Amino acid sequence: MNDTLTNSGVLAAYRARTPGSAALAQEAASLFPSGITHDSRHLEPYGVYVSRALGPHKWDVDGNRYTDFYGGHGALLLGHNHPAVADAVAAALADGTHFGASHPRELAWARAVQRLVPSAERVRFTSSGTEATLMAVRLARAFTGRQTLLRFQGHFHGWHDHMAAGYTSHYDGSPTPGVLPGVAEKSILVPPNDLTALRAALETNEVAAAILEPTGSSFGQVPIDAAFVRELRRLTEAHGTLLIMDEVVSGFRATKGGAQAAYDVRPDLSSFAKILAGGLPGAAVAGRKDILDQLDFAMSAQAGREKIQHQGTFNANPISAAAGTAALTVIADSDAADRASATAQALRKAVNAVFAAEQVGWGMYGTFSGFHTFLGAPGVDLAPGAFVAEGRPMAVLKSQPAALSHKLRLALLVNGVDVNGRIGGFVSATHTADDVANTAAAFQAAIRMLRTEGELPE
Ligand SMILES: Cc1ncc(COP(=O)(O)O)c(C=O)c1O
């Protein structure tokens, strides 16, 4: 554990509030590597165990309430247990969980996608965003007959072999443990917003596809210029390279039509997950008919080419289809995405006001319904509460003082707020002005706890 936690009042307060979580974490340690089931849930000495959730809040096994900004890893634009989603799930459950056959709910789900995303001429459901980007890359390589994949440093597209390097490490594209060098070397990693490097990579005319998180790495932790995304579209088209927008996070969130609608950029392929399935497992690759026709039996035979195979036991699972259709319908018929973005803006403003009042050189920033917190980096001198992320290099924005952010996260939990390990998160359409005010107050209380422990100047 980080040394600054020894004799820490923050740690003592966290332990005192969460004995039930501590007991479960102890049991989990004998079941799971690091006691967890997703890397981002790694928290020393242990994370909280949650037993129920509603709207923007969740409760741990000890009965503590949290304002939740984890938001189901971004899946819950409509908050926890939205009534329309819960009702749709209950109705679908009553009908059965798996038919081993096509079913009406998968059609409704695909129509709900097409209603919001005009580039989705065809849709193929998968079980996770990781599978969706894997299929998108396979489709692109087969369609273009090219092997190279262009990615951007820091952009995350799931954990499969073609995407493993370059997210938090291996920015040179070298293979991470367990990945074949031959696979890793078929990815080119380009710094985001670097047009010169992008042009050089595309001019080889060997790039099958470029894939990006269209609002920048980790939903804008490292912002990307809309102009860069548009130029990427123009250049990829000019060089016969397909553009894959990974809208696993931004889809149905940045706007109801995703980032592609926000930027007015039409990709060849998109990957969706998270909100797509209304908080249940589910994902999709969607896009141009001529590209997805490679999955079509008759079209492949007609073209005289080998069909790309695609199985998946839980593809278009009826319960996920019901949840996804209900969520996408609410999003289509309401201002949920815009409301979440407006609340996030209010949150960023309120928390920055706290940073200014407390005279800490931190900044909360972000776009749409996301937020990120910059806690300072060597050589970056900040006016408290007036941080601008645009134009700053990835190395600066991604470098968090680890011990400080760890302690801050625990202090926020003690004060009833759950954010991710980067002190960022997702705002839902159910967060209210009260949640904003309570979260700002929690930041203030957390800062004061850190100051008492000598982590911040008096
Ligand atoms: C942009 C992006 N793409 C792909 C994925 C992978 O999705 P999944 O976790 O459903 O495999 C994620 C997951 O967080 C993501 O943020």
The ligand as a Gaussian input file, in Angstrom:
#p B3LYP/6-31G(d) Opt

LIG

0 1
 C      -13.668000       3.353000     -25.797000
 C      -13.823000       1.920000     -25.373000
 N      -13.774000       0.948000     -26.292000
 C      -13.910000      -0.340000     -25.962000
 C      -14.115000      -0.711000     -24.656000
 C      -14.268000      -2.151000     -24.313000
 O      -15.591000      -2.414000     -24.002000
 P      -15.972000      -3.672000     -23.072000
 O      -15.519000      -3.315000     -21.684000
 O      -17.449000      -3.793000     -23.217000
 O      -15.250000      -4.853000     -23.627000
 C      -14.185000       0.259000     -23.665000
 C      -14.410000      -0.120000     -22.256000
 O      -14.363000       0.657000     -21.347000
 C      -14.021000       1.613000     -24.018000
 O      -14.047000       2.574000     -23.098000

